[in-house]
Amino acid sequence: MDSKGQASAEFILLFGGIIVVVLLAIYMYNNYVSDLSGQISSKELNEFNEELNELYKYFK
């Protein structure tokens, strides 16, 4: 009888550990995607500014 209770407790601890690891992975991935989107928008903004500067040369 005690072995069934111990097995259940071990499964609960195992699933709890898995859930913690998955939540940490999701949190880290979310931060990675947020940083990546900032870099992409910065790159696009820099390219846009360069194109505007090239057009400005024609209207000087």
N, CA, C and O of each residue as an XYZ file, in Angstrom:
240
protein
N       0.816     -1.192      0.000
C       0.000      0.000      0.000
C       0.859      1.255      0.000
O       0.553      2.222     -0.698
N       1.945      1.241      0.789
C       2.818      2.410      0.838
C       3.561      2.616     -0.474
O       3.860      3.752     -0.841
N       3.862      1.541     -1.182
C       4.594      1.679     -2.440
C       3.746      2.374     -3.498
O       4.282      3.097     -4.337
N       2.415      2.164     -3.471
C       1.543      2.869     -4.417
C       1.544      4.367     -4.133
O       1.573      5.181     -5.056
N       1.511      4.725     -2.861
C       1.553      6.141     -2.496
C       2.881      6.776     -2.849
O       2.933      7.926     -3.283
N       3.953      6.027     -2.661
C       5.274      6.553     -2.994
C       5.400      6.728     -4.502
O       5.966      7.720     -4.959
N       4.887      5.791     -5.275
C       4.950      5.903     -6.736
C       4.151      7.105     -7.207
O       4.581      7.829     -8.105
N       2.985      7.319     -6.600
C       2.167      8.480     -6.983
C       2.893      9.776     -6.658
O       2.889     10.707     -7.463
N       3.507      9.843     -5.504
C       4.237     11.053     -5.124
C       5.415     11.293     -6.066
O       5.699     12.433     -6.432
N       6.092     10.229     -6.453
C       7.220     10.384     -7.379
C       6.754     10.872     -8.744
O       7.424     11.697     -9.365
N       5.614     10.373     -9.219
C       5.070     10.846    -10.502
C       4.681     12.319    -10.414
O       4.921     13.087    -11.345
N       4.079     12.709     -9.290
C       3.711     14.118     -9.126
C       4.960     14.994     -9.147
O       4.964     16.039     -9.797
N       6.009     14.589     -8.454
C       7.261     15.352     -8.459
C       7.895     15.383     -9.848
O       8.437     16.407    -10.263
N       7.827     14.282    -10.554
C       8.387     14.213    -11.902
C       7.654     15.159    -12.842
O       8.283     15.923    -13.575
N       6.326     15.110    -12.822
C       5.557     16.000    -13.691
C       5.740     17.459    -13.294
O       5.775     18.338    -14.155
N       5.856     17.722    -11.992
C       6.121     19.092    -11.545
C       7.463     19.598    -12.059
O       7.574     20.751    -12.476
N       8.475     18.749    -12.031
C       9.786     19.130    -12.554
C       9.756     19.385    -14.042
O      10.385     20.323    -14.534
N       9.026     18.551    -14.757
C       8.904     18.740    -16.213
C       8.202     20.056    -16.518
O       8.608     20.781    -17.425
N       7.160     20.366    -15.771
C       6.426     21.615    -15.992
C       7.330     22.815    -15.726
O       7.281     23.796    -16.468
N       8.145     22.756    -14.692
C       9.064     23.861    -14.390
C      10.064     24.050    -15.527
O      10.331     25.182    -15.930
N      10.609     22.975    -16.038
C      11.582     23.061    -17.132
C      10.921     23.638    -18.384
O      11.517     24.470    -19.068
N       9.711     23.209    -18.685
C       9.008     23.716    -19.872
C       8.712     25.203    -19.717
O       8.880     25.971    -20.664
N       8.274     25.613    -18.530
C       7.998     27.039    -18.316
C       9.261     27.884    -18.434
O       9.211     28.983    -18.988
N      10.378     27.403    -17.932
C      11.648     28.129    -18.084
C      12.050     28.232    -19.557
O      12.526     29.277    -20.001
N      11.862     27.159    -20.303
C      12.203     27.181    -21.731
C      11.324     28.179    -22.479
O      11.810     28.905    -23.345
N      10.043     28.218    -22.151
C       9.135     29.172    -22.802
C       9.541     30.600    -22.464
O       9.538     31.468    -23.337
N       9.889     30.851    -21.211
C      10.313     32.188    -20.797
C      11.572     32.622    -21.540
O      11.657     33.753    -22.018
N      12.554     31.718    -21.638
C      13.796     32.047    -22.336
C      13.543     32.257    -23.824
O      14.134     33.157    -24.421
N      12.684     31.453    -24.433
C      12.371     31.603    -25.850
C      11.648     32.924    -26.101
O      11.891     33.589    -27.108
N      10.760     33.301    -25.183
C      10.046     34.561    -25.322
C      11.018     35.734    -25.292
O      10.895     36.659    -26.095
N      11.977     35.707    -24.382
C      12.988     36.771    -24.330
C      13.826     36.797    -25.602
O      14.154     37.870    -26.108
N      14.175     35.626    -26.121
C      14.972     35.542    -27.341
C      14.214     36.150    -28.518
O      14.784     36.911    -29.300
N      12.938     35.817    -28.643
C      12.136     36.339    -29.749
C      11.961     37.845    -29.617
O      11.995     38.560    -30.618
N      11.775     38.335    -28.398
C      11.637     39.781    -28.195
C      12.910     40.510    -28.607
O      12.842     41.541    -29.277
N      14.057     39.991    -28.219
C      15.319     40.613    -28.605
C      15.533     40.546    -30.107
O      16.035     41.496    -30.708
N      15.158     39.441    -30.709
C      15.332     39.266    -32.145
C      14.468     40.243    -32.922
O      14.914     40.804    -33.922
N      13.234     40.453    -32.474
C      12.359     41.385    -33.185
C      12.892     42.804    -33.081
O      12.735     43.588    -34.017
N      13.521     43.151    -31.963
C      14.125     44.470    -31.833
C      15.281     44.654    -32.791
O      15.455     45.737    -33.349
N      16.068     43.622    -32.989
C      17.198     43.699    -33.915
C      16.705     43.806    -35.351
O      17.280     44.543    -36.152
N      15.653     43.083    -35.679
C      15.122     43.139    -37.044
C      14.589     44.529    -37.343
O      14.859     45.081    -38.410
N      13.840     45.098    -36.417
C      13.281     46.424    -36.670
C      14.389     47.470    -36.735
O      14.287     48.422    -37.509
N      15.435     47.315    -35.944
C      16.556     48.249    -36.012
C      17.253     48.157    -37.365
O      17.637     49.176    -37.940
N      17.414     46.949    -37.867
C      18.059     46.759    -39.166
C      17.208     47.393    -40.263
O      17.732     48.070    -41.147
N      15.897     47.173    -40.205
C      15.012     47.752    -41.215
C      15.021     49.272    -41.137
O      15.001     49.952    -42.163
N      15.051     49.801    -39.927
C      15.074     51.251    -39.753
C      16.369     51.840    -40.293
O      16.351     52.895    -40.927
N      17.481     51.178    -40.053
C      18.764     51.657    -40.583
C      18.769     51.633    -42.106
O      19.253     52.571    -42.739
N      18.235     50.568    -42.699
C      18.178     50.511    -44.164
C      17.298     51.617    -44.719
O      17.632     52.228    -45.734
N      16.170     51.879    -44.058
C      15.267     52.940    -44.499
C      15.958     54.301    -44.421
O      15.831     55.119    -45.332
N      16.689     54.541    -43.329
C      17.412     55.816    -43.190
C      18.480     55.971    -44.265
O      18.678     57.068    -44.787
N      19.170     54.883    -44.601
C      20.180     54.950    -45.656
C      19.548     55.302    -46.995
O      20.105     56.095    -47.754
N      18.399     54.725    -47.288
C      17.715     55.030    -48.546
C      17.248     56.478    -48.575
O      17.325     57.137    -49.612
N      16.765     56.975    -47.440
C      16.367     58.382    -47.384
C      17.558     59.295    -47.600
O      17.438     60.319    -48.273
N      18.697     58.944    -47.043
C      19.900     59.758    -47.237
C      20.339     59.750    -48.689
O      20.817     60.765    -49.194
N      20.186     58.632    -49.361
C      20.525     58.582    -50.787
C      19.586     59.452    -51.597
O      20.017     60.130    -52.529
N      18.302     59.441    -51.253
C      17.346     60.319    -51.949
C      17.611     61.785    -51.661
O      17.396     62.642    -52.517
N      18.078     62.069    -50.455
C      18.361     63.468    -50.072
C      19.459     64.051    -50.950
O      19.461     65.251    -51.227
N      20.383     63.220    -51.385
C      21.459     63.698    -52.252
C      20.914     64.268    -53.543
O      21.484     65.213    -54.088
N      19.814     63.709    -54.048
C      19.239     64.173    -55.306
C      18.524     65.501    -55.143
O      18.398     66.238    -56.121
N      18.060     65.835    -53.971
C      17.280     67.048    -53.755
C      18.086     68.159    -53.093
O      17.507     69.177    -52.712
N      19.363     68.007    -52.944
C      20.209     69.045    -52.362
C      20.304     70.248    -53.226
O      20.982     71.212    -52.870
